[in-house]
């Protein structure tokens, strides 16, 4: 499998993956190759896949699913090389995944932002990113590399490219600024950066913030915030997208347009605890 992993990273399919996806796959490969790295694809059976999911990853069932998804991609490479005729990963049911049901509590989010803003320059960058995600509902991949011209304060809009479009198509998003977002945008534009840089989020060396650096910083900040009782429970950065969706519905009475299919937004991101509706009269 180690050879297939090396070959997979040289394929056109790998080249088309987003940087975040590549980073995720690099992480997933660690445990997968530890267990199966020396095993030829031709001897791996569905029962081996099932054992990996139910035994090797019994304490991390969701992570196990992601690792087997990567293994399935490697098996596709093996099929194309003529090593195997069928993909054993497709014959095994994945571990059950329980959908996340909680959005960050507004009080927790305010406390976290205040605490981050009082910290190091890197922590203040995290605070601005988290506030942006909470107010705009955008995925991190959509704004990590945001540049100054995209924050059009004069016209009161933010222009982003939506990620995860079917068929690899591009779609621009225009987000109208309310008072809170306008204030945030102005603070983002005031961040120190080299004169030659158009990137909004830069590190202390003046370079654009990268995914790996962000991830490390966020995980450390969340762990510390919990230890100091700044927040009552841990939440992921992606949960801020659910926060935006839930608050948007509460405030405006409708879900925001995050997906082409509104049912996806409702199923994945709406974490309202109370259903509201009006009577006929």
C-alpha positions as CSV (number, residue, x, y, z in Angstrom):
1,X,0.0,0.0,0.0
2,X,2.9,2.3,0.6
3,X,3.8,2.1,-3.1
4,X,0.2,2.9,-4.1
5,X,0.2,5.9,-1.8
6,X,3.3,7.2,-3.5
7,X,1.8,6.6,-6.9
8,X,-1.6,8.2,-5.9
9,X,0.2,11.5,-5.0
10,X,1.5,11.6,-8.6
11,X,-1.8,11.2,-10.3
12,X,-3.8,14.0,-12.0
13,X,-6.6,13.3,-9.5
14,X,-4.3,14.2,-6.6
15,X,-3.1,17.3,-8.3
16,X,-6.7,18.6,-8.6
17,X,-7.4,18.2,-4.9
18,X,-7.6,21.3,-2.7
19,X,-4.7,21.9,-0.3
20,X,-6.9,21.2,2.7
21,X,-7.9,17.8,1.3
22,X,-4.3,16.9,0.6
23,X,-3.4,17.8,4.1
24,X,-6.3,15.7,5.5
25,X,-5.2,12.7,3.4
26,X,-1.6,13.1,4.6
27,X,-2.9,12.8,8.1
28,X,-5.2,9.8,7.3
29,X,-2.3,8.0,5.7
30,X,-0.3,7.8,8.9
31,X,-2.4,5.2,10.8
32,X,-3.5,3.5,7.5
33,X,0.1,2.9,6.4
34,X,1.1,1.9,9.9
35,X,-1.4,-1.0,9.7
36,X,-1.4,-1.8,5.9
37,X,1.7,-0.1,4.5
38,X,3.5,-3.4,3.8
39,X,0.4,-5.3,2.6
40,X,-0.1,-5.8,-1.2
41,X,-3.5,-4.7,-2.5
42,X,-4.1,-8.1,-4.0
43,X,-4.3,-9.8,-0.6
44,X,-6.6,-7.3,1.1
45,X,-10.2,-8.7,1.5
46,X,-13.4,-7.1,2.6
47,X,-13.0,-8.8,5.9
48,X,-9.7,-7.0,6.4
49,X,-11.4,-3.7,5.7
50,X,-14.2,-4.5,8.2
51,X,-11.6,-5.5,10.9
52,X,-9.8,-2.2,10.4
53,X,-13.0,-0.2,10.8
54,X,-14.5,-2.2,13.8
55,X,-11.3,-3.2,15.6
56,X,-8.3,-1.1,14.7
57,X,-10.5,2.1,14.7
58,X,-13.1,1.1,17.3
59,X,-12.2,4.2,19.4
60,X,-12.1,6.5,16.4
61,X,-14.9,5.3,14.1
62,X,-15.3,8.5,12.1
63,X,-11.5,8.8,11.5
64,X,-11.6,5.2,10.5
65,X,-14.2,6.0,7.8
66,X,-12.0,8.8,6.4
67,X,-8.9,6.5,6.3
68,X,-10.8,3.8,4.5
69,X,-12.0,6.4,2.0
70,X,-8.4,7.1,1.3
71,X,-7.7,3.4,1.0
72,X,-10.5,3.2,-1.5
73,X,-8.7,5.8,-3.6
74,X,-5.5,3.7,-3.4
75,X,-7.4,0.6,-4.4
76,X,-8.6,2.5,-7.5
77,X,-5.0,3.0,-8.5
78,X,-4.4,-0.7,-8.0
79,X,-7.3,-1.5,-10.3
80,X,-5.9,0.8,-13.0
81,X,-2.5,-0.9,-12.7
82,X,-4.1,-4.3,-13.1
83,X,-3.2,-5.5,-9.5
84,X,-6.9,-6.2,-8.6
85,X,-10.2,-6.5,-10.3
86,X,-12.5,-5.0,-7.7
87,X,-12.3,-2.5,-4.8
88,X,-12.9,-4.3,-1.5
89,X,-13.6,-1.0,0.3
90,X,-16.8,-0.7,-1.7
91,X,-18.1,-4.0,-0.2
92,X,-18.0,-2.9,3.4
93,X,-20.4,-0.7,5.2
94,X,-18.7,2.2,7.0
95,X,-19.0,2.9,10.7
96,X,-22.1,4.8,11.7
97,X,-21.6,8.5,12.1
98,X,-23.7,10.6,14.4
99,X,-24.5,14.0,12.9
100,X,-23.4,17.0,15.0
101,X,-26.4,18.5,16.7
102,X,-24.9,21.5,18.6
103,X,-23.9,24.9,17.4
104,X,-21.5,27.0,19.5
105,X,-23.3,28.9,22.2
106,X,-23.4,32.6,21.5
107,X,-22.0,33.4,25.0
108,X,-19.2,30.8,24.5
109,X,-18.3,32.4,21.2
110,X,-18.2,35.9,22.6
111,X,-16.0,34.7,25.5
112,X,-13.7,32.9,23.2
113,X,-13.3,35.9,20.8
114,X,-12.6,38.3,23.7
115,X,-10.0,35.9,25.1
116,X,-8.3,35.4,21.8
117,X,-8.2,39.1,21.1
118,X,-6.4,39.7,24.3
119,X,-3.6,37.3,23.4
120,X,-0.7,37.1,21.0
121,X,-0.8,38.5,17.4
122,X,-1.4,35.0,16.2
123,X,-4.3,34.5,18.6
124,X,-5.8,37.8,17.4
125,X,-5.7,36.5,13.8
126,X,-7.6,33.4,15.0
127,X,-10.2,35.7,16.6
128,X,-10.8,37.6,13.4
129,X,-11.1,34.4,11.4
130,X,-13.5,32.9,13.8
131,X,-15.6,36.1,13.9
132,X,-15.6,36.2,10.1
133,X,-16.8,32.5,9.9
134,X,-19.5,33.2,12.4
135,X,-20.8,36.3,10.6
136,X,-20.4,35.1,7.0
137,X,-20.9,31.4,7.3
138,X,-18.1,30.7,4.8
139,X,-15.8,27.7,4.9
140,X,-12.3,28.4,5.9
141,X,-11.0,27.3,2.6
142,X,-13.0,30.1,1.0
143,X,-11.5,32.9,3.0
144,X,-8.1,31.8,4.4
145,X,-6.4,33.4,1.4
146,X,-8.8,36.4,1.1
147,X,-7.2,39.5,-0.3
148,X,-7.8,43.2,0.4
149,X,-9.7,43.9,-2.8
150,X,-12.3,41.3,-1.9
151,X,-13.2,43.3,1.2
152,X,-15.1,46.1,-0.6
153,X,-16.0,48.3,2.4
154,X,-17.0,51.2,0.1
155,X,-19.7,49.2,-1.6
156,X,-20.5,47.2,1.6
157,X,-19.8,43.7,0.0
158,X,-17.4,40.8,0.3
159,X,-16.6,38.8,-2.7
160,X,-15.6,35.1,-2.3
161,X,-15.4,32.0,-4.5
162,X,-17.6,29.2,-3.2
163,X,-15.9,25.9,-2.6
164,X,-17.1,22.4,-3.3
165,X,-19.1,23.1,-6.4
166,X,-20.3,20.0,-8.4
167,X,-18.3,19.4,-11.5
168,X,-15.5,21.7,-10.4
169,X,-17.3,24.8,-11.6
170,X,-16.6,28.2,-10.0
171,X,-19.3,30.3,-8.3
172,X,-18.8,33.7,-6.9
173,X,-20.5,34.7,-3.7
174,X,-21.3,38.3,-2.8
175,X,-22.0,38.8,0.9
176,X,-23.6,42.0,2.0
177,X,-22.1,43.7,5.0
178,X,-24.2,44.5,8.0
179,X,-22.8,46.8,10.7
180,X,-21.0,44.0,12.6
181,X,-19.4,42.7,9.4
182,X,-18.4,46.2,8.3
183,X,-16.7,46.8,11.6
184,X,-15.0,43.4,11.3
185,X,-13.8,44.1,7.8
186,X,-12.3,47.4,8.8
187,X,-10.4,45.7,11.6
188,X,-9.2,43.0,9.2
189,X,-7.9,45.7,6.8
190,X,-6.0,47.4,9.7
191,X,-4.0,44.3,10.4
192,X,-0.2,44.9,10.0
193,X,1.2,43.4,6.7
194,X,4.1,44.0,4.3
195,X,3.4,46.9,1.9
196,X,3.7,44.5,-1.0
197,X,1.2,42.0,0.4
198,X,-2.5,41.9,-0.6
199,X,-3.3,39.0,1.8
200,X,-5.5,40.0,4.7
201,X,-4.3,37.2,7.1
202,X,-0.6,37.1,7.4
203,X,1.7,35.7,10.1
204,X,4.3,37.5,12.1
205,X,6.8,37.0,9.3
206,X,4.5,38.7,6.9
207,X,3.6,35.5,5.0
208,X,0.1,34.4,4.3
209,X,-1.4,32.2,7.0
210,X,-1.4,28.5,5.9
211,X,-3.8,25.8,6.7
212,X,-1.3,23.8,8.8
213,X,-0.4,26.8,10.9
214,X,-4.0,27.7,11.4
215,X,-5.0,24.2,12.4
216,X,-2.2,23.9,15.0
217,X,-3.0,27.3,16.4
218,X,-6.8,26.6,16.6
219,X,-6.4,23.3,18.3
220,X,-4.0,24.7,21.0
221,X,-6.3,27.7,21.6
222,X,-9.4,25.4,22.1
223,X,-7.5,23.2,24.5
224,X,-6.3,26.1,26.5
225,X,-9.7,27.8,26.5
226,X,-11.3,24.7,27.9
227,X,-8.6,24.3,30.6
228,X,-9.2,27.9,31.6
229,X,-13.0,27.5,31.5
230,X,-13.3,30.3,28.9
231,X,-15.8,28.1,27.1
232,X,-18.1,25.4,28.4
233,X,-17.5,22.9,25.7
234,X,-15.2,22.3,22.7
235,X,-16.4,23.1,19.2
236,X,-14.8,22.8,15.8
237,X,-14.0,25.8,13.6
238,X,-16.5,24.3,11.0
239,X,-19.2,24.5,13.7
240,X,-19.1,28.2,13.2
241,X,-20.8,27.6,9.8
242,X,-23.6,25.9,11.8
243,X,-23.6,28.8,14.2
244,X,-24.2,31.2,11.3
245,X,-26.9,29.1,9.8
246,X,-28.8,28.7,13.1
247,X,-28.5,32.4,14.0
248,X,-29.5,33.4,10.4
249,X,-32.7,31.3,10.7
250,X,-33.4,32.7,14.1
251,X,-33.0,36.3,13.0
252,X,-34.4,36.3,9.5
253,X,-36.8,33.3,9.6
254,X,-35.1,31.5,6.7
255,X,-32.0,29.5,6.0
256,X,-29.1,31.2,4.2
257,X,-28.1,30.0,0.7
258,X,-25.1,27.9,1.5
259,X,-25.8,25.0,-0.9
260,X,-27.6,24.6,-4.2
261,X,-29.9,22.2,-2.4
262,X,-31.5,23.9,0.6
263,X,-32.2,20.5,2.2
264,X,-28.4,20.0,2.6
265,X,-28.1,23.2,4.5
266,X,-31.0,22.2,6.7
267,X,-29.7,18.7,7.3
268,X,-26.1,19.6,8.0
269,X,-26.0,23.1,9.5
270,X,-29.4,23.9,11.0
271,X,-29.1,23.1,14.7
272,X,-32.1,25.0,16.0
273,X,-33.6,23.5,19.1
274,X,-37.0,25.0,18.7
275,X,-39.2,24.7,15.5
276,X,-41.2,27.9,14.9
277,X,-44.2,28.4,12.7
278,X,-47.2,30.7,12.4
279,X,-50.9,30.0,12.7
280,X,-53.3,30.7,9.8
281,X,-54.9,33.6,11.7
